[in-house]
């Protein structure tokens, strides 16, 4: 004899159709708020410093190539 499954209590509106439930999302640690802002600022500052370093290195190479023989 096959067992019958117990069904969960039903509401008038199923959860997947409820607009509040569809727009709900959960943040894991580090995905938002102060930690996220701190992480983004670290990435921005690091990218700027690396860009300045590479640009300076490139400028040095171009200067050395164009200064001519002594």
C-alpha positions as CSV (number, residue, x, y, z in Angstrom):
1,X,0.0,0.0,0.0
2,X,1.4,3.4,-1.0
3,X,1.9,6.0,1.6
4,X,0.2,9.4,1.2
5,X,2.4,12.4,1.7
6,X,1.3,15.0,4.2
7,X,0.9,18.3,2.4
8,X,2.0,21.6,3.9
9,X,-0.7,24.0,5.0
10,X,-1.7,26.1,2.0
11,X,-2.3,29.8,2.0
12,X,-4.4,31.8,-0.4
13,X,-1.3,33.0,-2.3
14,X,1.5,30.6,-2.9
15,X,4.9,31.9,-1.7
16,X,6.5,32.0,-5.1
17,X,3.7,34.3,-6.4
18,X,3.8,36.7,-3.4
19,X,5.6,39.9,-4.6
20,X,7.2,40.3,-1.1
21,X,8.7,36.8,-1.3
22,X,9.9,37.2,-4.9
23,X,11.8,40.3,-4.1
24,X,13.3,38.9,-0.9
25,X,17.0,38.1,-0.9
26,X,19.5,37.3,1.7
27,X,23.0,38.8,2.2
28,X,25.8,36.6,3.3
29,X,28.6,38.1,5.3
30,X,30.7,40.5,3.3
31,X,28.1,41.1,0.6
32,X,26.8,44.4,1.8
33,X,27.0,47.1,4.4
34,X,30.2,48.4,6.0
35,X,32.4,45.4,5.1
36,X,31.4,45.6,1.4
37,X,32.1,49.3,1.3
38,X,35.5,48.8,2.9
39,X,36.3,46.0,0.4
40,X,35.3,48.2,-2.6
41,X,37.4,51.1,-1.3
42,X,40.4,48.8,-0.8
43,X,40.0,47.5,-4.4
44,X,39.7,51.1,-5.7
45,X,42.8,52.3,-3.9
46,X,44.8,49.3,-4.9
47,X,43.8,49.7,-8.6
48,X,44.8,53.4,-8.5
49,X,48.2,52.6,-6.9
50,X,49.0,49.8,-9.4
51,X,47.9,52.1,-12.3
52,X,50.2,54.9,-11.1
53,X,53.1,52.5,-10.7
54,X,52.6,51.0,-14.2
55,X,52.2,54.4,-15.7
56,X,55.4,55.6,-14.0
57,X,57.3,52.6,-15.2
58,X,56.0,53.1,-18.7
59,X,57.0,56.8,-18.6
60,X,60.5,55.8,-17.4
61,X,61.0,53.4,-20.3
62,X,59.8,55.9,-22.8
63,X,62.1,58.6,-21.3
64,X,65.1,56.3,-21.3
65,X,64.5,55.4,-24.9
66,X,64.1,59.0,-26.1
67,X,66.9,60.7,-24.2
68,X,69.5,59.8,-26.8
69,X,73.1,58.8,-26.6
70,X,75.5,60.7,-24.3
